[in-house]
Amino acid sequence: MARIAVIGAGMGAMAAAARLAVAGHRVAVYERASTYGGALGGFARDGFSFDTGPGLLQLPAVYRDLFIKTGKEPLEDAVGLTQVEPAVRHVFADGTAVDLPNARRGGTADALDAALGKGSGSHWSAFMNRAREAWDRTRRPLLEEPLWPNWRILADREPYPVVVRRRMLRKDLSATTLSEVAALELGGDPRLVALLEQYALASGLDPRTAPASAAVLPYMEQTFGTWAVRGGMRELARAVYERCLQRKVEFEFDAPVARIVEKDGRAAGVELAGGRVVQADFVVAGVAPGVLEALLPGRALRGEDDVAPQSALPSRLTMFLALRGARPGDAPHRTVVHAADREAELASLFGGGTAVAERPTVTVLRPDDASVVPDPDHEAVTLMVTVARGARVTDADVERVIDAAGQAAPGLRDRLLWHEVRTPSDVAEATGADGGSVPAPALAAASGRFLHSSNSTLVPGLLAVGGWSHPGGGLPHAGMSGALAAGLIVEGPDFRGSQ
């Protein structure tokens, strides 16, 4: 039985802790905050409750596997899961709206034909067939296996089967980025282009530079479905935390780690801020790259041939709205209100500034869940906007976002009781990520720029877990990082992932 110290109580860290405890190890988690969940936090006021992180779950199979492997109990016995229907409503810049069904690709094609014109569905379906090939080629190495030592194979090969347009006497047209895929393969409809590019934007990626392999992002959602958790996603964090307690994982909250202790060149425990040293055989760190480096100052964690840690990614502006009046029964759980000027939005996000776009894309979440409101005569609404890292949010920005959300919820402003705002500086304070950056999922190709650092490090006994390590950001990816880190400890460096 090994002693294992886990730094942080985020979802990846708790997933690793539960799996390690089941394997017979003694696991203790040290969290600087007063609660668990990391980015999967919650905010409550006046009987309203909101998620501070992701509001929906994709690939629930990751957490189903966690619950089965750590207790032979279905995930559905711990949390209430519901597939939302429709999966999402898109409101485009020209006012056109389309409801996309949940995990029904044929239904998606029909909905696009009906809303955008005949042929739209066939263009999208053909793209999704190619996206499936990219998924099949990268699913195991990017989600289910530790990062390959020869990761450059992933970096140098584009798994998406890009369409090539032959032209007489001119250079053939091809695509290397998601934006180029959209322009080349979606029939020239700007609404289909916006639909595809939004999947990159929602993950904090610039579609103009994200590789064509980012096609796996819409493929995952439209193939495996989108799920809501009764009581909010915070309930998923609670369920994982309670599973850890059942497996005898120990937690210390309000316990910031000051440094990682080394002995004979190996991680040998942690020193807490008060000076107490806790010895351990392994240390699992679920923190942002800069935070991890500060815990081992002057110590190289990655070799020259390793993937460079990502950090300079966009952040997120989140707003919680308490509304008078009942939620309309026909309101979709999620609506994406697209920006009026996509080029201006991309410039504000990725141009190096800190201003919020004049009218950004806004995701509006309206859960049909009586447990998140004080009574049936009120509604809890969350607005989410991808913004530049370190963005300075003004009162005018907040007002514009609320106005944009009115396209998804008519009369919203007249029903507004109060609102709370969570800015990039709040994200930075909660996570330690520079500028409040939010990690993105790992993607293949593009010379490895969209991969994340491996779970193992150059320091023996020290492993990284969570959104800033392989396989990257997002709830499914965080859960898989926990499985990978635990596997590397239990089975050793030759561990190659679940079979």
C-alpha positions as CSV (number, residue, x, y, z in Angstrom):
1,M,0.0,0.0,0.0
2,A,1.4,3.3,-1.1
3,R,0.8,6.7,0.5
4,I,-0.5,9.2,-2.1
5,A,-0.9,12.9,-1.6
6,V,-3.2,14.6,-4.1
7,I,-3.0,18.4,-4.5
8,G,-6.4,19.9,-5.3
9,A,-9.9,18.5,-5.2
10,G,-11.0,19.1,-8.8
11,M,-12.8,16.5,-10.9
12,G,-9.6,14.9,-12.3
13,A,-7.9,14.8,-9.0
14,M,-10.9,13.2,-7.2
15,A,-11.3,10.7,-10.0
16,A,-7.7,9.6,-9.5
17,A,-8.1,9.6,-5.7
18,A,-11.1,7.2,-5.9
19,R,-9.4,4.8,-8.3
20,L,-6.2,4.8,-6.3
21,A,-8.1,4.1,-3.0
22,V,-9.9,1.2,-4.6
23,A,-6.5,-0.2,-5.6
24,G,-5.6,-0.4,-2.0
25,H,-3.6,2.8,-1.5
26,R,-3.9,5.4,1.2
27,V,-5.0,8.6,-0.4
28,A,-5.2,12.1,1.1
29,V,-6.4,15.2,-0.8
30,Y,-5.2,18.7,0.1
31,E,-7.4,21.5,-1.2
32,R,-6.6,25.2,-0.8
33,A,-10.3,26.1,-1.1
34,S,-13.0,25.3,1.4
35,T,-14.8,22.8,-0.8
36,Y,-14.4,20.2,-3.6
37,G,-15.1,20.3,-7.3
38,G,-12.5,22.8,-8.7
39,A,-14.0,24.5,-11.7
40,L,-17.2,22.6,-11.1
41,G,-18.4,25.0,-8.4
42,G,-21.7,26.4,-7.5
43,F,-23.3,29.8,-6.5
44,A,-26.5,30.1,-4.4
45,R,-28.5,33.1,-3.4
46,D,-32.1,33.6,-2.3
47,G,-33.1,30.1,-3.2
48,F,-31.5,30.2,-6.6
49,S,-28.6,28.0,-7.5
50,F,-26.2,28.1,-10.4
51,D,-23.2,26.2,-11.8
52,T,-20.0,28.2,-12.0
53,G,-18.5,25.8,-14.5
54,P,-19.9,23.6,-17.3
55,G,-23.6,23.4,-17.3
56,L,-24.0,20.2,-19.3
57,L,-22.2,16.8,-19.5
58,Q,-20.9,15.0,-22.5
59,L,-19.6,11.5,-22.7
60,P,-21.2,10.4,-19.4
61,A,-19.6,7.0,-20.0
62,V,-16.4,8.4,-18.5
63,Y,-18.1,8.8,-15.1
64,R,-20.2,5.7,-15.5
65,D,-16.9,3.8,-15.7
66,L,-15.6,5.6,-12.7
67,F,-18.6,4.6,-10.5
68,I,-18.6,1.0,-11.7
69,K,-14.8,0.6,-11.2
70,T,-14.9,2.2,-7.7
71,G,-18.0,0.6,-6.3
72,K,-20.0,-1.4,-8.8
73,E,-22.8,1.2,-8.6
74,P,-24.3,2.9,-11.6
75,L,-23.7,6.6,-12.0
76,E,-27.5,7.1,-12.3
77,D,-27.9,5.8,-8.7
78,A,-25.8,8.8,-7.5
79,V,-27.1,11.6,-9.7
80,G,-30.2,12.3,-11.8
81,L,-29.2,12.3,-15.5
82,T,-31.4,13.5,-18.3
83,Q,-30.7,13.9,-22.0
84,V,-31.8,17.4,-22.8
85,E,-34.2,17.8,-25.8
86,P,-33.5,19.6,-28.0
87,A,-29.7,19.4,-27.4
88,V,-29.3,23.0,-28.4
89,R,-31.1,25.9,-30.2
90,H,-28.9,28.1,-32.4
91,V,-29.9,31.7,-33.2
92,F,-27.8,33.0,-36.0
93,A,-26.8,36.6,-36.8
94,D,-29.6,36.9,-39.4
95,G,-32.2,35.8,-36.9
96,T,-32.6,32.3,-38.3
97,A,-33.1,29.7,-35.5
98,V,-32.7,25.9,-35.5
99,D,-33.3,23.3,-32.9
100,L,-30.8,20.4,-33.1
101,P,-32.0,17.1,-31.6
102,N,-30.0,15.1,-29.0
103,A,-27.8,12.4,-30.4
104,R,-29.8,11.9,-33.6
105,R,-27.7,12.7,-36.6
106,G,-30.5,12.0,-39.1
107,G,-32.7,14.3,-37.1
108,T,-30.0,17.0,-37.2
109,A,-29.8,16.8,-40.9
110,D,-33.6,17.2,-41.2
111,A,-33.6,20.1,-38.8
112,L,-30.9,21.9,-40.8
113,D,-32.7,21.4,-44.1
114,A,-35.9,22.7,-42.6
115,A,-34.3,25.8,-41.1
116,L,-31.5,26.7,-43.4
117,G,-32.7,25.3,-46.7
118,K,-32.5,21.9,-48.5
119,G,-28.9,20.6,-48.9
120,S,-27.7,22.1,-45.6
121,G,-28.3,18.7,-43.9
122,S,-26.4,16.7,-46.5
123,H,-23.4,19.1,-46.2
124,W,-23.4,18.7,-42.5
125,S,-23.9,15.0,-42.6
126,A,-21.0,14.5,-45.0
127,F,-18.8,16.6,-42.7
128,M,-19.9,14.5,-39.7
129,N,-19.0,11.3,-41.5
130,R,-15.4,12.7,-42.0
131,A,-15.4,13.8,-38.4
132,R,-16.2,10.3,-37.4
133,E,-13.0,9.1,-39.1
134,A,-11.0,11.7,-37.1
135,W,-12.6,10.5,-33.9
136,D,-11.9,6.8,-34.7
137,R,-8.3,7.6,-35.4
138,T,-7.7,9.7,-32.2
139,R,-10.1,8.5,-29.6
140,R,-7.7,6.1,-27.9
141,P,-4.5,8.1,-28.1
142,L,-6.2,11.4,-27.1
143,L,-8.7,10.2,-24.5
144,E,-8.0,6.7,-23.3
145,E,-4.2,6.3,-23.3
146,P,-1.3,8.1,-21.6
147,L,0.3,10.5,-24.0
148,W,2.6,8.5,-26.3
149,P,6.4,9.1,-25.8
150,N,6.4,9.4,-29.6
151,W,3.6,12.0,-29.5
152,R,4.9,13.7,-32.6
153,I,3.1,11.0,-34.6
154,L,-0.1,12.6,-33.4
155,A,1.3,16.1,-33.9
156,D,2.4,15.6,-37.5
157,R,-0.5,13.6,-38.9
158,E,-3.9,15.2,-39.6
159,P,-6.5,12.6,-38.7
160,Y,-9.3,14.4,-40.4
161,P,-9.8,13.3,-44.0
162,V,-9.7,16.7,-45.6
163,V,-11.6,17.2,-48.9
164,V,-9.4,18.4,-51.7
165,R,-11.0,20.5,-54.4
166,R,-9.3,20.1,-57.8
167,R,-9.1,23.2,-59.9
168,M,-8.0,23.6,-63.6
169,L,-4.7,25.4,-63.9
170,R,-4.8,26.6,-60.3
171,K,-3.6,25.2,-57.0
172,D,-5.9,22.6,-55.5
173,L,-8.0,23.8,-52.5
174,S,-7.5,22.0,-49.2
175,A,-8.0,22.7,-45.5
176,T,-5.7,22.5,-42.5
177,T,-7.8,24.5,-40.0
178,L,-11.4,24.2,-38.8
179,S,-12.3,27.5,-40.5
180,E,-10.9,26.3,-43.8
181,V,-12.9,23.1,-43.4
182,A,-16.1,25.1,-42.8
183,A,-15.4,27.3,-45.9
184,L,-14.6,24.4,-48.1
185,E,-17.0,21.7,-47.1
186,L,-20.3,23.4,-45.9
187,G,-21.7,24.8,-49.1
188,G,-20.9,28.4,-48.4
189,D,-23.7,28.9,-45.9
190,P,-22.4,31.4,-43.2
191,R,-24.8,29.9,-40.7
192,L,-23.3,26.4,-41.1
193,V,-19.9,28.0,-40.8
194,A,-20.9,29.7,-37.6
195,L,-22.4,26.5,-36.3
196,L,-19.1,24.6,-36.8
197,E,-16.9,27.4,-35.6
198,Q,-18.9,27.8,-32.4
199,Y,-17.7,24.4,-31.2
200,A,-14.1,25.7,-31.2
201,L,-15.1,29.0,-29.6
202,A,-16.9,27.3,-26.8
203,S,-13.7,25.4,-26.0
204,G,-11.6,28.6,-26.1
205,L,-10.0,27.8,-29.5
206,D,-9.6,30.0,-32.5
207,P,-11.3,28.2,-35.4
208,R,-8.8,30.0,-37.8
209,T,-5.9,28.2,-36.2
210,A,-7.5,25.1,-34.6
211,P,-6.6,22.1,-36.7
212,A,-9.2,20.3,-38.9
213,S,-9.1,17.5,-36.2
214,A,-11.2,19.8,-34.1
215,A,-14.1,18.3,-36.0
216,V,-14.2,15.7,-33.2
217,L,-15.8,18.4,-30.9
218,P,-19.2,18.5,-32.7
219,Y,-18.9,14.8,-33.4
220,M,-18.7,13.9,-29.7
221,E,-21.7,16.1,-28.8
222,Q,-24.0,15.0,-31.7
223,T,-23.1,11.3,-31.4
224,F,-23.0,10.6,-27.7
225,G,-25.5,13.2,-26.5
226,T,-25.7,16.0,-24.1
227,W,-26.9,15.4,-20.5
228,A,-28.2,17.6,-17.6
229,V,-27.8,16.7,-14.0
230,R,-30.7,17.3,-11.6
231,G,-29.6,20.0,-9.2
232,G,-26.9,21.2,-11.5
233,M,-23.5,19.9,-12.4
234,R,-22.3,20.6,-8.9
235,E,-24.2,17.5,-8.0
236,L,-21.8,15.4,-10.1
237,A,-18.9,16.8,-8.1
238,R,-20.8,16.0,-4.9
239,A,-21.3,12.4,-6.1
240,V,-17.6,11.9,-6.9
241,Y,-16.6,13.5,-3.6
242,E,-18.9,11.1,-1.7
243,R,-17.6,8.2,-3.6
244,C,-14.1,9.2,-2.5
245,L,-15.2,9.3,1.1
246,Q,-16.8,5.9,0.8
247,R,-13.4,4.6,-0.5
248,K,-11.7,6.1,2.6
249,V,-10.0,9.0,0.8
250,E,-9.1,11.7,3.3
251,F,-9.7,15.4,2.6
252,E,-8.2,18.5,4.1
253,F,-9.8,21.7,3.0
254,D,-8.4,25.2,3.5
255,A,-5.1,23.4,3.2
256,P,-2.9,25.1,0.6
257,V,0.2,23.3,-0.4
258,A,3.4,25.4,-0.2
259,R,5.8,23.0,-1.9
260,I,6.3,19.5,-3.1
261,V,8.9,17.7,-1.0
262,E,11.7,15.8,-2.8
263,K,14.0,13.1,-1.4
264,D,16.8,11.6,-3.5
265,G,15.4,13.2,-6.6
266,R,11.9,11.8,-6.1
267,A,8.6,13.4,-5.0
268,A,8.3,12.4,-1.4
269,G,5.3,14.4,-0.1
270,V,4.0,17.9,0.4
271,E,4.6,20.7,2.7
272,L,1.4,22.7,3.7
273,A,1.3,26.4,4.1
274,G,1.5,26.1,7.9
275,G,4.8,24.2,7.6
276,R,3.5,20.7,8.2
277,V,5.1,18.1,6.0
278,V,3.1,15.1,4.8
279,Q,5.2,12.2,3.5
280,A,4.0,10.3,0.5
281,D,5.2,7.7,-2.0
282,F,3.5,9.6,-4.9
283,V,2.2,13.1,-5.4
284,V,-0.7,13.7,-7.8
285,A,-1.1,17.4,-8.7
286,G,-4.3,18.7,-10.1
287,V,-3.3,22.3,-10.6
288,A,-2.6,24.8,-13.4
289,P,0.9,24.7,-14.9
290,G,2.2,27.8,-13.3
291,V,1.0,26.7,-9.9
292,L,2.7,23.3,-10.3
293,E,6.0,24.9,-11.3
294,A,5.9,27.2,-8.2
295,L,5.6,24.1,-6.0
296,L,9.0,22.9,-7.3
297,P,10.9,26.1,-8.1
298,G,14.0,25.6,-10.3
299,R,13.1,22.0,-11.1
300,A,12.5,20.9,-14.7
301,L,9.2,19.1,-15.0
302,R,9.3,18.5,-18.7
303,G,12.1,17.5,-21.1
304,E,13.0,19.2,-24.3
305,D,11.0,16.6,-26.3
306,D,7.9,16.9,-24.2
307,V,4.8,18.8,-25.1
308,A,5.0,22.4,-23.9
309,P,2.3,23.2,-21.3
310,Q,-0.6,25.2,-22.6
311,S,-1.6,28.3,-20.6
312,A,-2.4,31.3,-22.7
313,L,-5.9,30.3,-23.5
314,P,-9.1,32.4,-23.3
315,S,-11.2,32.7,-20.2
316,R,-14.9,32.8,-19.5
317,L,-17.4,35.4,-18.5
318,T,-20.4,33.8,-16.6
319,M,-23.5,35.6,-15.4
320,F,-26.2,34.3,-13.1
321,L,-29.7,35.7,-13.6
322,A,-32.6,35.4,-11.1
323,L,-35.9,35.9,-13.0
324,R,-39.4,36.4,-11.8
325,G,-42.0,34.3,-13.6
326,A,-42.0,30.6,-14.4
327,R,-39.8,29.1,-17.0
328,P,-41.8,28.6,-20.3
329,G,-42.4,24.9,-20.9
330,D,-41.1,25.1,-24.5
331,A,-37.8,26.8,-23.6
332,P,-34.7,24.8,-24.7
333,H,-32.2,24.0,-22.0
334,R,-29.4,25.6,-24.0
335,T,-29.5,28.3,-26.7
336,V,-26.5,29.7,-28.5
337,V,-27.0,33.3,-29.7
338,H,-24.3,33.9,-32.3
339,A,-22.3,37.1,-32.7
340,A,-23.4,39.6,-35.2
341,D,-19.8,40.1,-36.4
342,R,-17.8,36.9,-36.1
343,E,-14.6,38.5,-37.4
344,A,-14.8,41.2,-34.8
345,E,-15.4,38.6,-32.1
346,L,-12.4,36.6,-33.1
347,A,-10.2,39.7,-33.2
348,S,-11.3,40.6,-29.6
349,L,-10.7,37.1,-28.4
350,F,-7.4,36.3,-30.1
351,G,-5.9,39.6,-31.0
352,G,-4.0,40.2,-27.8
353,G,-6.4,42.7,-26.2
354,T,-8.5,42.5,-23.1
355,A,-11.7,44.0,-24.2
356,V,-14.9,42.0,-24.6
357,A,-16.4,41.9,-28.1
358,E,-19.1,44.5,-28.9
359,R,-21.6,41.7,-29.3
360,P,-20.1,38.3,-28.5
361,T,-21.6,34.9,-28.9
362,V,-23.7,34.1,-25.8
363,T,-24.7,30.6,-24.5
364,V,-27.9,30.8,-22.5
365,L,-28.7,27.9,-20.1
366,R,-32.3,27.6,-18.9
367,P,-32.5,24.3,-16.9
368,D,-35.9,22.7,-16.5
369,D,-35.1,21.8,-12.8
370,A,-37.3,22.8,-9.9
371,S,-34.4,22.2,-7.5
372,V,-32.5,25.3,-8.7
373,V,-35.2,27.9,-8.0
374,P,-37.0,28.9,-4.8
375,D,-40.4,28.1,-6.3
376,P,-42.2,27.4,-9.6
377,D,-42.8,31.1,-10.1
378,H,-39.1,31.9,-10.7
379,E,-36.4,30.9,-13.2
380,A,-32.6,30.6,-12.9
381,V,-30.7,31.4,-16.1
382,T,-26.9,31.3,-16.7
383,L,-25.2,33.2,-19.5
384,M,-21.7,32.1,-20.7
385,V,-19.3,34.0,-23.0
386,T,-15.8,33.0,-24.1
387,V,-13.7,36.1,-23.5
388,A,-10.0,37.0,-23.8
389,R,-7.6,35.8,-21.0
390,G,-7.5,38.6,-18.4
391,A,-10.5,40.4,-20.1
392,R,-11.6,43.5,-18.2
393,V,-15.4,43.3,-18.0
394,T,-17.3,46.6,-17.8
395,D,-20.9,47.3,-16.8
396,A,-21.5,48.1,-20.5
397,D,-20.3,44.6,-21.4
398,V,-22.7,43.0,-19.0
399,E,-25.6,45.0,-20.3
400,R,-24.8,44.0,-23.9
401,V,-24.6,40.3,-22.9
402,I,-28.0,40.6,-21.2
403,D,-29.5,42.2,-24.3
404,A,-28.1,39.5,-26.5
405,A,-29.5,36.8,-24.2
406,G,-33.0,38.4,-24.8
407,Q,-33.0,36.7,-28.2
408,A,-33.1,33.4,-26.5
409,A,-35.4,34.5,-23.7
410,P,-37.8,37.2,-24.8
411,G,-38.8,39.6,-22.0
412,L,-35.7,38.5,-20.0
413,R,-34.8,42.1,-18.9
414,D,-38.3,42.8,-17.7
415,R,-38.2,39.7,-15.5
416,L,-34.8,40.3,-14.0
417,L,-34.6,40.4,-10.2
418,W,-30.8,40.5,-9.9
419,H,-27.7,39.2,-11.5
420,E,-24.2,38.2,-10.4
421,V,-21.1,38.2,-12.6
422,R,-18.1,35.9,-12.6
423,T,-15.2,37.4,-14.5
424,P,-11.8,36.1,-15.7
425,S,-10.2,37.5,-12.5
426,D,-12.6,35.4,-10.5
427,V,-11.6,32.3,-12.5
428,A,-7.9,33.1,-12.0
429,E,-8.4,33.5,-8.2
430,A,-10.3,30.2,-8.0
431,T,-8.0,28.1,-10.2
432,G,-4.6,29.9,-10.2
433,A,-4.6,29.9,-14.0
434,D,-2.9,32.9,-15.5
435,G,-5.6,35.4,-16.6
436,G,-8.3,33.0,-15.8
437,S,-7.5,30.8,-18.8
438,V,-9.7,27.7,-19.2
439,P,-8.1,24.6,-20.6
440,A,-9.2,23.2,-24.0
441,P,-9.5,19.5,-25.0
442,A,-6.4,18.0,-26.6
443,L,-6.4,17.9,-30.4
444,A,-4.1,16.1,-32.9
445,A,-2.1,17.7,-35.7
446,A,-0.9,21.3,-35.9
447,S,2.7,20.3,-34.8
448,G,1.4,19.4,-31.3
449,R,0.3,23.0,-30.4
450,F,-3.0,21.7,-29.2
451,L,-1.8,18.7,-27.1
452,H,-1.4,18.9,-23.4
453,S,1.6,17.8,-21.3
454,S,1.8,14.2,-20.3
455,N,0.5,13.0,-16.9
456,S,4.0,11.8,-15.9
457,T,6.7,14.3,-15.3
458,L,10.5,14.3,-15.1
459,V,10.3,14.1,-11.3
460,P,9.8,10.4,-10.4
461,G,6.7,9.9,-8.2
462,L,5.0,13.2,-9.4
463,L,2.1,13.0,-11.8
464,A,-0.2,15.7,-13.2
465,V,-3.9,15.4,-13.5
466,G,-6.9,17.6,-14.5
467,G,-7.6,19.9,-17.5
468,W,-4.1,21.2,-17.8
469,S,-2.6,17.8,-18.4
470,H,-3.3,15.1,-21.0
471,P,-6.0,14.7,-22.4
472,G,-7.0,18.4,-21.6
473,G,-10.0,20.4,-20.6
474,G,-13.6,19.4,-20.3
475,L,-15.4,17.1,-17.8
476,P,-14.9,13.9,-19.8
477,H,-11.2,14.7,-20.3
478,A,-10.7,15.5,-16.6
479,G,-12.3,12.2,-15.6
480,M,-10.0,10.4,-18.1
481,S,-6.9,12.2,-16.8
482,G,-7.8,10.7,-13.3
483,A,-8.0,7.2,-14.8
484,L,-4.7,7.7,-16.6
485,A,-2.8,9.1,-13.6
486,A,-4.1,6.3,-11.4
487,G,-3.2,3.7,-14.0
488,L,0.4,5.0,-14.2
489,I,0.7,4.6,-10.4
490,V,-1.0,1.2,-10.1
491,E,0.4,-0.5,-13.1
492,G,3.6,1.6,-13.6
493,P,5.1,3.5,-16.6
494,D,4.2,0.7,-19.0
495,F,0.4,1.4,-18.5
496,R,-1.3,1.9,-21.8
497,G,-4.8,2.7,-20.9
498,S,-8.1,0.9,-20.4
499,Q,-8.8,-2.0,-22.7
